[in-house]
């Protein structure tokens, strides 16, 4: 199949962006509820590792 490389993609197709949106929502819900389901240190570790992994497999930039 023909694959367009380095062509901008729509923002909603970005796995990295979705990981960060979900992480932010999770942090807000945890903060508002007052319950720390996952320790903050682990949350940062999970998001950092997830972002790093997704960055290495990313092939297209996000369009404007």
C-alpha positions, 0 to 999 in steps of 0.5 A: 500500500502507498503510505504518505510519509511526513504528511500532516495528520489530523490531531485526533489521530495522534496516539501521543496526544490522546495519551496526554489528554487521558492522563490529564483527565485522570489527574483532574478526576483524582484531584477532585475526588481526593483519592490517589488511585495511583501514586503521582510518581507512578503516574509521571513514570507511566506518562513519560514512558508512554510518550517516549515509546509513542515518540519513537513510533511516530512517523507523521506530524500533526497538521494545523 
